[in-house]
Amino acid sequence: MSLALLRTSTVRRAASTAAAPASTVFARGKATLPDLKYDFGALEPAISGQIMELHYTKHHQTYVNGYNAAIEKISVAADKGDIRTQIELQSQINFHGGGHINHSLFWENLAPKSQGGGEVLDSASPLTKAIVAKYGSYDKLIGDVNTALAAIQGSGWSWIVKNSTTGEIEVINKPNQDPVTGPYIPLVGIDAWEHAYYLQYKNVKVDYFKAIWDVVNWKTAEKRFLA
């Protein structure tokens, strides 16, 4: 990790921590960037510090700004009784709000190897038992997710989810920035947008899909599974 990136990350984390608790992503009805629990370069070599910095400070910030702007506009439109404008703004709220939700989950999905990134859980883990019951092994589940990721045309996400109706683990794709909804509880999400990998992996996105599992935080996934 370069000194410049370290300084940028340290400043960002200090400012965010001073403003709100690490888990806070909304303040006074507005979305805010969540604090990262690791430095931008901490996920290397799987994800470069440059990508992390741009992804977090530029792309995620854009979703936060877009959501807040749309919410403000829809509030004004509601006060005026402007139903048409309220309807037109729904797509912006879905896109930017979904982008904010997805990325907030994504950062928590990841952890440096020094913090357990990439380590699968032991056989006694409830999440492990659910994965083995449905897929036979972590490797088989990861393979299915990578197959789903490769099938995404354009932009979207692949998610390991828990079906709250059946209790089973499933793999689903969501287009663009559509968030996981309905009976599904998101456990692990992999961002397949080009901004998540292109600077490092260029057009060979399958290498990114393989590498990211080296920093997936399965402990966080289990917490979501048990919640």
Backbone as CSV, one residue per row, in Angstrom:
resi,resn,N_x,N_y,N_z,CA_x,CA_y,CA_z,C_x,C_y,C_z
1,MET,0.841,-1.193,0.000,0.000,0.000,0.000,0.882,1.251,0.000
2,SER,0.628,2.218,-0.905,1.448,3.415,-0.978,1.190,4.327,0.213
3,LEU,2.194,5.184,0.523,2.053,6.110,1.636,0.888,7.057,1.407
4,ALA,0.704,7.474,0.140,-0.401,8.396,-0.177,-1.744,7.759,0.129
5,LEU,-1.889,6.481,-0.256,-3.149,5.794,0.004,-3.364,5.615,1.502
6,LEU,-2.280,5.293,2.215,-2.394,5.126,3.653,-2.847,6.406,4.320
7,ARG,-2.264,7.520,3.891,-2.654,8.802,4.467,-4.106,9.121,4.160
8,THR,-4.504,8.875,2.899,-5.892,9.141,2.508,-6.847,8.309,3.339
9,SER,-6.536,7.013,3.501,-7.409,6.135,4.253,-7.474,6.541,5.719
10,THR,-6.311,6.895,6.292,-6.281,7.283,7.692,-7.115,8.523,7.941
11,VAL,-6.994,9.500,7.047,-7.781,10.732,7.177,-9.262,10.434,7.049
12,ARG,-9.611,9.591,6.058,-11.014,9.247,5.817,-11.609,8.546,7.041
13,ARG,-10.847,7.598,7.595,-11.351,6.852,8.728,-11.496,7.746,9.955
14,ALA,-10.539,8.632,10.154,-10.599,9.520,11.314,-11.788,10.458,11.225
15,ALA,-11.998,11.019,10.047,-13.123,11.944,9.861,-14.443,11.231,10.047
16,SER,-14.546,10.010,9.477,-15.793,9.265,9.581,-16.073,8.854,11.016
17,THR,-15.028,8.415,11.731,-15.218,7.981,13.104,-15.638,9.136,13.990
18,ALA,-15.082,10.321,13.711,-15.438,11.483,14.515,-16.880,11.894,14.295
19,ALA,-17.383,11.653,13.091,-18.725,12.097,12.737,-19.803,11.147,13.220
20,ALA,-19.519,9.822,13.198,-20.565,8.858,13.507,-19.943,7.514,13.815
21,PRO,-20.692,6.606,14.486,-20.195,5.260,14.730,-19.895,4.543,13.425
22,ALA,-19.043,3.525,13.484,-18.595,2.834,12.276,-19.750,2.243,11.483
23,SER,-20.791,1.789,12.154,-21.887,1.117,11.463,-22.914,2.086,10.892
24,THR,-22.741,3.369,11.147,-23.750,4.335,10.713,-23.648,4.622,9.222
25,VAL,-24.757,4.470,8.493,-24.786,4.807,7.084,-25.880,5.826,6.776
26,PHE,-26.646,6.218,7.802,-27.649,7.252,7.643,-27.504,8.248,8.795
27,ALA,-27.701,9.506,8.498,-27.632,10.526,9.540,-28.693,11.575,9.253
28,ARG,-29.594,11.780,10.233,-30.667,12.759,10.078,-31.461,12.531,8.792
29,GLY,-31.751,11.276,8.493,-32.549,10.948,7.335,-31.785,10.893,6.034
30,LYS,-30.470,11.156,6.071,-29.675,11.116,4.852,-28.667,9.983,4.911
31,ALA,-28.315,9.473,3.724,-27.304,8.429,3.643,-25.918,9.032,3.850
32,THR,-25.039,8.272,4.467,-23.646,8.685,4.645,-22.746,7.493,4.361
33,LEU,-21.510,7.773,3.971,-20.556,6.689,3.768,-20.270,5.989,5.089
34,PRO,-20.306,4.660,5.108,-19.917,3.945,6.326,-18.399,3.976,6.470
35,ASP,-17.922,3.866,7.679,-16.484,3.819,7.915,-15.940,2.457,7.496
36,LEU,-14.765,2.457,6.874,-14.091,1.207,6.554,-13.324,0.709,7.779
37,LYS,-13.275,-0.599,7.945,-12.586,-1.178,9.076,-11.149,-1.587,8.723
38,TYR,-10.701,-1.212,7.534,-9.351,-1.539,7.074,-8.913,-0.459,6.098
39,ASP,-7.595,-0.375,5.871,-7.061,0.613,4.935,-7.305,0.191,3.495
40,PHE,-7.223,1.145,2.584,-7.507,0.866,1.179,-6.630,-0.246,0.614
41,GLY,-5.377,-0.291,1.006,-4.459,-1.284,0.461,-4.433,-2.596,1.201
42,ALA,-5.283,-2.753,2.206,-5.217,-3.939,3.064,-5.704,-5.214,2.384
43,LEU,-6.408,-5.087,1.258,-6.939,-6.267,0.577,-6.049,-6.720,-0.576
44,GLU,-4.913,-6.051,-0.751,-3.993,-6.468,-1.803,-3.406,-7.840,-1.460
45,PRO,-3.066,-8.666,-2.480,-3.137,-8.387,-3.910,-4.495,-8.664,-4.560
46,ALA,-5.458,-9.173,-3.796,-6.751,-9.511,-4.396,-7.428,-8.287,-5.000
47,ILE,-7.440,-7.179,-4.246,-8.022,-5.922,-4.715,-7.016,-4.818,-4.421
48,SER,-6.621,-4.083,-5.439,-5.591,-3.062,-5.271,-6.088,-1.886,-4.435
49,GLY,-5.148,-1.219,-3.772,-5.491,-0.044,-2.994,-6.087,1.056,-3.848
50,GLN,-5.618,1.191,-5.095,-6.142,2.223,-5.994,-7.614,1.976,-6.299
51,ILE,-7.954,0.724,-6.585,-9.356,0.401,-6.854,-10.212,0.661,-5.620
52,MET,-9.740,0.225,-4.462,-10.510,0.418,-3.245,-10.762,1.897,-2.969
53,GLU,-9.738,2.714,-3.144,-9.899,4.142,-2.876,-10.915,4.774,-3.819
54,LEU,-10.798,4.475,-5.115,-11.735,5.032,-6.096,-13.143,4.481,-5.895
55,HIS,-13.232,3.191,-5.640,-14.532,2.541,-5.469,-15.283,3.145,-4.283
56,TYR,-14.558,3.337,-3.195,-15.169,3.831,-1.958,-15.423,5.337,-2.003
57,THR,-14.398,6.112,-2.334,-14.515,7.574,-2.231,-15.243,8.209,-3.407
58,LYS,-15.244,7.548,-4.553,-15.884,8.124,-5.744,-17.217,7.446,-6.061
59,HIS,-17.168,6.134,-6.307,-18.390,5.446,-6.742,-19.430,5.358,-5.619
60,HIS,-19.012,4.881,-4.464,-19.988,4.790,-3.371,-20.491,6.176,-2.981
61,GLN,-19.604,7.155,-2.961,-20.023,8.515,-2.623,-21.047,9.038,-3.616
62,THR,-20.908,8.668,-4.880,-21.876,9.084,-5.900,-23.258,8.524,-5.601
63,TYR,-23.326,7.271,-5.161,-24.624,6.690,-4.805,-25.229,7.399,-3.596
64,VAL,-24.391,7.719,-2.626,-24.864,8.443,-1.443,-25.430,9.801,-1.853
65,ASN,-24.661,10.525,-2.668,-25.103,11.855,-3.114,-26.385,11.770,-3.940
66,GLY,-26.440,10.795,-4.835,-27.613,10.643,-5.693,-28.863,10.297,-4.914
67,TYR,-28.714,9.425,-3.930,-29.861,9.063,-3.086,-30.351,10.269,-2.292
68,ASN,-29.426,10.981,-1.673,-29.821,12.141,-0.866,-30.502,13.208,-1.706
69,ALA,-29.989,13.434,-2.919,-30.594,14.432,-3.814,-32.007,14.010,-4.207
70,ALA,-32.188,12.715,-4.518,-33.505,12.225,-4.932,-34.506,12.301,-3.786
71,ILE,-34.058,11.973,-2.570,-34.942,12.038,-1.401,-35.381,13.479,-1.140
72,GLU,-34.454,14.409,-1.310,-34.792,15.814,-1.098,-35.814,16.289,-2.128
73,LYS,-35.611,15.876,-3.383,-36.535,16.273,-4.451,-37.915,15.669,-4.245
74,ILE,-37.947,14.408,-3.820,-39.250,13.757,-3.657,-40.001,14.357,-2.475
75,SER,-39.273,14.838,-1.472,-39.914,15.501,-0.339,-40.564,16.806,-0.775
76,VAL,-39.855,17.547,-1.621,-40.402,18.804,-2.144,-41.637,18.524,-3.002
77,ALA,-41.520,17.484,-3.850,-42.636,17.128,-4.724,-43.851,16.690,-3.906
78,ALA,-43.618,15.970,-2.812,-44.729,15.525,-1.965,-45.423,16.709,-1.314
79,ASP,-44.641,17.698,-0.883,-45.223,18.890,-0.271,-46.095,19.653,-1.260
80,LYS,-45.725,19.576,-2.537,-46.477,20.270,-3.585,-47.629,19.422,-4.127
81,GLY,-47.687,18.161,-3.700,-48.703,17.277,-4.245,-48.406,16.861,-5.665
82,ASP,-47.116,16.916,-6.064,-46.689,16.582,-7.425,-46.438,15.079,-7.520
83,ILE,-47.499,14.342,-7.819,-47.415,12.882,-7.850,-46.542,12.398,-8.998
84,ARG,-46.636,13.055,-10.146,-45.861,12.611,-11.306,-44.357,12.651,-11.007
85,THR,-43.887,13.731,-10.417,-42.467,13.838,-10.097,-42.064,12.783,-9.075
86,GLN,-42.930,12.517,-8.113,-42.626,11.493,-7.115,-42.450,10.127,-7.776
87,ILE,-43.295,9.845,-8.759,-43.189,8.565,-9.470,-41.896,8.519,-10.286
88,GLU,-41.578,9.621,-10.965,-40.377,9.670,-11.796,-39.099,9.487,-10.981
89,LEU,-39.132,9.927,-9.735,-37.936,9.847,-8.886,-37.706,8.463,-8.296
90,GLN,-38.693,7.581,-8.394,-38.548,6.262,-7.790,-37.365,5.483,-8.365
91,SER,-37.121,5.614,-9.670,-36.018,4.875,-10.286,-34.667,5.361,-9.765
92,GLN,-34.553,6.680,-9.530,-33.305,7.216,-8.981,-33.088,6.741,-7.542
93,ILE,-34.172,6.712,-6.780,-34.062,6.244,-5.398,-33.664,4.771,-5.364
94,ASN,-34.252,3.970,-6.248,-33.923,2.549,-6.308,-32.464,2.344,-6.706
95,PHE,-32.010,3.090,-7.720,-30.644,2.911,-8.218,-29.610,3.383,-7.208
96,HIS,-29.739,4.619,-6.767,-28.731,5.169,-5.860,-28.858,4.578,-4.443
97,GLY,-30.082,4.395,-3.984,-30.269,3.774,-2.677,-29.794,2.327,-2.668
98,GLY,-30.086,1.619,-3.758,-29.602,0.246,-3.877,-28.088,0.191,-3.928
99,GLY,-27.485,1.131,-4.658,-26.028,1.190,-4.729,-25.414,1.426,-3.366
100,HIS,-26.039,2.286,-2.586,-25.548,2.560,-1.235,-25.678,1.324,-0.341
101,ILE,-26.814,0.677,-0.367,-27.021,-0.529,0.449,-26.043,-1.628,0.040
102,ASN,-25.946,-1.870,-1.267,-25.086,-2.952,-1.755,-23.626,-2.736,-1.382
103,HIS,-23.142,-1.510,-1.552,-21.737,-1.252,-1.254,-21.469,-1.264,0.250
104,SER,-22.414,-0.804,1.041,-22.241,-0.857,2.493,-22.089,-2.306,2.955
105,LEU,-22.857,-3.211,2.354,-22.723,-4.635,2.652,-21.413,-5.186,2.102
106,PHE,-21.026,-4.719,0.922,-19.833,-5.223,0.234,-18.572,-4.988,1.057
107,TRP,-18.414,-3.777,1.591,-17.204,-3.500,2.382,-17.122,-4.431,3.587
108,GLU,-18.264,-4.751,4.187,-18.272,-5.655,5.335,-18.057,-7.110,4.913
109,ASN,-18.344,-7.404,3.631,-18.114,-8.749,3.087,-16.640,-9.091,3.033
110,LEU,-15.781,-8.061,3.065,-14.359,-8.239,2.814,-13.539,-7.992,4.072
111,ALA,-12.389,-8.650,4.156,-11.475,-8.454,5.279,-10.062,-8.817,4.843
112,PRO,-9.067,-8.104,5.337,-7.674,-8.482,5.055,-7.408,-9.899,5.572
113,LYS,-6.422,-10.561,4.996,-6.097,-11.916,5.459,-5.701,-11.916,6.927
114,SER,-5.086,-10.809,7.383,-4.682,-10.715,8.781,-5.871,-10.650,9.725
115,GLN,-7.054,-10.362,9.171,-8.276,-10.296,9.963,-9.242,-11.434,9.613
116,GLY,-8.719,-12.473,9.001,-9.532,-13.648,8.702,-10.097,-13.698,7.301
117,GLY,-9.748,-12.743,6.453,-10.250,-12.752,5.083,-9.873,-14.032,4.358
118,GLY,-10.847,-14.651,3.711,-10.611,-15.861,2.940,-10.705,-17.153,3.735
119,GLU,-10.768,-17.067,5.051,-10.817,-18.271,5.881,-12.246,-18.790,5.990
120,VAL,-12.462,-20.005,5.541,-13.791,-20.599,5.685,-13.986,-21.027,7.132
121,LEU,-15.218,-21.179,7.531,-15.542,-21.522,8.916,-15.449,-23.030,9.140
122,ASP,-15.292,-23.427,10.384,-15.106,-24.855,10.678,-16.416,-25.624,10.518
123,SER,-16.310,-26.919,10.637,-17.454,-27.797,10.372,-18.593,-27.634,11.370
124,ALA,-18.287,-27.051,12.543,-19.331,-26.849,13.563,-20.149,-25.593,13.308
125,SER,-19.706,-24.757,12.397,-20.390,-23.495,12.104,-21.772,-23.747,11.501
126,PRO,-22.797,-23.053,11.983,-24.134,-23.185,11.384,-24.148,-22.832,9.893
127,LEU,-23.354,-21.817,9.507,-23.294,-21.459,8.091,-22.641,-22.572,7.288
128,THR,-21.556,-23.129,7.803,-20.896,-24.243,7.113,-21.864,-25.400,6.921
129,LYS,-22.606,-25.723,7.959,-23.561,-26.834,7.864,-24.609,-26.569,6.791
130,ALA,-25.079,-25.315,6.702,-26.083,-24.972,5.686,-25.491,-25.052,4.283
131,ILE,-24.230,-24.619,4.141,-23.564,-24.670,2.833,-23.337,-26.118,2.404
132,VAL,-22.853,-26.928,3.324,-22.588,-28.337,3.008,-23.886,-29.068,2.677
133,ALA,-24.964,-28.749,3.401,-26.253,-29.408,3.158,-26.767,-29.125,1.759
134,LYS,-26.532,-27.914,1.273,-27.078,-27.525,-0.032,-26.087,-27.755,-1.174
135,TYR,-24.802,-27.454,-0.933,-23.818,-27.472,-2.021,-22.727,-28.519,-1.855
136,GLY,-22.595,-29.075,-0.683,-21.578,-30.093,-0.477,-20.267,-29.561,0.064
137,SER,-19.904,-28.333,-0.324,-18.648,-27.741,0.141,-18.613,-26.261,-0.201
138,TYR,-17.689,-25.535,0.441,-17.475,-24.128,0.104,-17.020,-23.996,-1.341
139,ASP,-16.135,-24.880,-1.763,-15.601,-24.797,-3.133,-16.710,-24.905,-4.170
140,LYS,-17.661,-25.794,-3.932,-18.771,-25.946,-4.877,-19.637,-24.696,-4.880
141,LEU,-19.898,-24.125,-3.710,-20.681,-22.881,-3.630,-19.964,-21.752,-4.351
142,ILE,-18.676,-21.592,-4.096,-17.896,-20.539,-4.744,-17.906,-20.729,-6.253
143,GLY,-17.789,-21.961,-6.699,-17.840,-22.235,-8.134,-19.159,-21.826,-8.753
144,ASP,-20.243,-22.090,-8.049,-21.567,-21.706,-8.547,-21.715,-20.181,-8.596
145,VAL,-21.164,-19.481,-7.581,-21.224,-18.019,-7.592,-20.421,-17.472,-8.763
146,ASN,-19.242,-18.014,-9.004,-18.418,-17.527,-10.108,-19.068,-17.796,-11.461
147,THR,-19.778,-18.893,-11.570,-20.532,-19.172,-12.799,-21.643,-18.142,-12.982
148,ALA,-22.312,-17.817,-11.884,-23.382,-16.801,-11.935,-22.796,-15.433,-12.290
149,LEU,-21.647,-15.104,-11.723,-20.995,-13.822,-12.026,-20.628,-13.729,-13.498
150,ALA,-20.082,-14.800,-14.045,-19.664,-14.806,-15.448,-20.847,-14.635,-16.393
151,ALA,-22.036,-14.986,-15.915,-23.246,-14.887,-16.749,-23.828,-13.481,-16.778
152,ILE,-23.328,-12.588,-15.904,-23.864,-11.226,-15.871,-23.414,-10.464,-17.114
153,GLN,-24.360,-9.974,-17.858,-24.084,-9.169,-19.054,-24.205,-7.700,-18.685
154,GLY,-23.075,-6.983,-18.665,-23.122,-5.582,-18.271,-22.841,-5.456,-16.787
155,SER,-23.753,-4.835,-16.047,-23.518,-4.525,-14.636,-24.491,-5.269,-13.735
156,GLY,-23.999,-5.642,-12.560,-24.863,-6.322,-11.611,-24.068,-6.943,-10.484
157,TRP,-24.743,-7.756,-9.696,-24.156,-8.396,-8.522,-24.599,-9.854,-8.462
158,SER,-23.733,-10.698,-7.907,-24.140,-12.042,-7.514,-24.126,-12.098,-5.994
159,TRP,-25.128,-12.765,-5.431,-25.282,-12.808,-3.978,-25.454,-14.233,-3.485
160,ILE,-24.774,-14.538,-2.399,-25.112,-15.720,-1.602,-26.142,-15.228,-0.594
161,VAL,-27.285,-15.860,-0.585,-28.375,-15.397,0.278,-28.933,-16.553,1.100
162,LYS,-29.638,-16.191,2.140,-30.432,-17.151,2.899,-31.890,-16.920,2.561
163,ASN,-32.556,-17.964,2.148,-33.992,-17.876,1.907,-34.683,-17.993,3.256
164,SER,-35.263,-16.893,3.718,-35.854,-16.879,5.053,-37.082,-17.784,5.150
165,THR,-37.638,-18.173,4.023,-38.797,-19.070,4.026,-38.378,-20.519,4.235
166,THR,-37.313,-20.928,3.537,-36.861,-22.324,3.605,-35.661,-22.515,4.526
167,GLY,-34.930,-21.417,4.810,-33.718,-21.507,5.617,-32.504,-21.949,4.825
168,GLU,-32.676,-22.190,3.516,-31.586,-22.696,2.692,-30.717,-21.581,2.125
169,ILE,-29.484,-21.937,1.783,-28.569,-21.039,1.089,-28.871,-21.091,-0.410
170,GLU,-28.862,-19.939,-1.058,-29.075,-19.871,-2.501,-28.121,-18.863,-3.115
171,VAL,-27.970,-18.937,-4.433,-27.180,-17.968,-5.195,-28.119,-17.266,-6.166
172,ILE,-28.149,-15.938,-6.108,-29.013,-15.176,-7.006,-28.229,-14.018,-7.625
173,ASN,-28.652,-13.594,-8.796,-28.094,-12.409,-9.446,-29.091,-11.258,-9.364
174,LYS,-28.558,-10.050,-9.226,-29.384,-8.844,-9.247,-28.771,-7.876,-10.253
175,PRO,-29.593,-7.304,-11.148,-29.057,-6.389,-12.149,-28.741,-5.009,-11.586
176,ASN,-27.837,-4.315,-12.252,-27.505,-2.924,-11.921,-27.193,-2.773,-10.424
177,GLN,-27.972,-1.926,-9.707,-27.776,-1.775,-8.269,-29.026,-2.206,-7.492
178,ASP,-29.830,-3.072,-8.078,-31.015,-3.550,-7.374,-30.592,-4.280,-6.101
179,PRO,-31.146,-3.912,-4.956,-30.777,-4.576,-3.708,-31.482,-5.917,-3.555
180,VAL,-30.984,-6.725,-2.655,-31.622,-8.007,-2.329,-32.864,-7.725,-1.489
181,THR,-33.997,-8.246,-1.927,-35.269,-7.990,-1.237,-36.070,-9.290,-1.129
182,GLY,-37.309,-9.155,-0.707,-38.199,-10.301,-0.607,-37.789,-11.223,0.523
183,PRO,-37.868,-12.527,0.294,-37.558,-13.466,1.372,-36.061,-13.676,1.585
184,TYR,-35.239,-13.014,0.771,-33.806,-13.278,0.801,-33.049,-12.359,1.758
185,ILE,-32.130,-12.955,2.498,-31.227,-12.216,3.383,-29.839,-12.258,2.760
186,PRO,-29.248,-11.107,2.413,-27.935,-11.120,1.769,-26.834,-11.535,2.735
187,LEU,-26.019,-12.510,2.333,-24.909,-12.979,3.159,-23.571,-12.505,2.604
188,VAL,-23.341,-12.739,1.315,-22.115,-12.299,0.634,-22.496,-11.787,-0.744
189,GLY,-22.058,-10.576,-1.074,-22.312,-10.013,-2.400,-21.010,-9.732,-3.123
190,ILE,-20.968,-10.055,-4.409,-19.789,-9.783,-5.238,-20.181,-8.789,-6.321
191,ASP,-19.502,-7.664,-6.326,-19.772,-6.580,-7.269,-19.173,-6.920,-8.629
192,ALA,-20.013,-7.020,-9.656,-19.542,-7.345,-10.998,-19.479,-6.129,-11.915
193,TRP,-19.664,-4.932,-11.363,-19.501,-3.723,-12.167,-18.020,-3.555,-12.537
194,GLU,-17.749,-2.984,-13.704,-16.364,-2.815,-14.147,-15.535,-1.984,-13.183
195,HIS,-16.161,-1.008,-12.522,-15.378,-0.155,-11.631,-14.803,-0.933,-10.448
196,ALA,-15.309,-2.134,-10.202,-14.829,-2.942,-9.077,-13.534,-3.683,-9.397
197,TYR,-13.164,-3.770,-10.692,-12.010,-4.601,-11.031,-11.160,-4.117,-12.208
198,TYR,-11.682,-3.240,-13.084,-11.051,-3.033,-14.381,-9.627,-2.468,-14.293
199,LEU,-9.367,-1.540,-13.385,-8.027,-0.961,-13.288,-6.961,-2.015,-13.008
200,GLN,-7.341,-3.078,-12.351,-6.388,-4.126,-11.980,-6.446,-5.335,-12.906
201,TYR,-7.645,-5.756,-13.256,-7.807,-6.996,-14.001,-8.157,-6.795,-15.470
202,LYS,-8.327,-5.536,-15.859,-8.682,-5.191,-17.248,-9.932,-5.982,-17.669
203,ASN,-9.868,-6.631,-18.845,-11.054,-7.321,-19.340,-11.152,-8.770,-18.862
204,VAL,-10.188,-9.206,-18.044,-10.208,-10.593,-17.567,-10.912,-10.633,-16.203
205,LYS,-12.199,-10.411,-16.228,-12.942,-10.296,-14.978,-13.008,-11.611,-14.215
206,VAL,-12.834,-12.742,-14.915,-12.881,-14.025,-14.212,-11.743,-14.142,-13.204
207,ASP,-10.614,-13.472,-13.464,-9.510,-13.494,-12.497,-9.883,-12.744,-11.222
208,TYR,-10.622,-11.657,-11.384,-11.135,-10.915,-10.224,-12.105,-11.777,-9.431
209,PHE,-12.990,-12.489,-10.135,-13.966,-13.341,-9.457,-13.273,-14.438,-8.649
210,LYS,-12.151,-14.938,-9.158,-11.406,-15.971,-8.425,-10.663,-15.373,-7.232
211,ALA,-10.033,-14.219,-7.442,-9.168,-13.629,-6.415,-9.935,-13.100,-5.212
212,ILE,-11.143,-12.605,-5.428,-11.838,-11.926,-4.344,-12.169,-12.864,-3.181
213,TRP,-12.242,-14.162,-3.451,-12.553,-15.102,-2.370,-11.423,-15.191,-1.355
214,ASP,-10.245,-14.702,-1.724,-9.124,-14.677,-0.774,-9.335,-13.660,0.339
215,VAL,-10.297,-12.755,0.169,-10.547,-11.726,1.181,-12.013,-11.666,1.610
216,VAL,-12.790,-12.683,1.295,-14.190,-12.722,1.737,-14.250,-13.004,3.230
217,ASN,-15.089,-12.268,3.914,-15.232,-12.368,5.361,-16.405,-13.295,5.700
218,TRP,-16.114,-14.565,5.888,-17.166,-15.535,6.157,-17.763,-15.369,7.552
219,LYS,-17.000,-14.771,8.464,-17.531,-14.536,9.809,-18.695,-13.554,9.767
220,THR,-18.558,-12.511,8.949,-19.659,-11.566,8.785,-20.851,-12.238,8.119
221,ALA,-20.570,-13.098,7.136,-21.648,-13.823,6.468,-22.441,-14.673,7.462
222,GLU,-21.736,-15.289,8.410,-22.427,-16.120,9.392,-23.277,-15.285,10.327
223,LYS,-22.779,-14.114,10.698,-23.576,-13.223,11.548,-24.893,-12.865,10.866
224,ARG,-24.840,-12.598,9.574,-26.063,-12.294,8.833,-26.972,-13.527,8.738
225,PHE,-26.341,-14.682,8.572,-27.093,-15.929,8.469,-27.872,-16.202,9.756
226,LEU,-27.257,-15.883,10.898,-27.861,-16.180,12.194,-28.802,-15.078,12.692
227,ALA,-28.746,-13.906,12.075,-29.539,-12.767,12.557,-31.036,-13.024,12.391
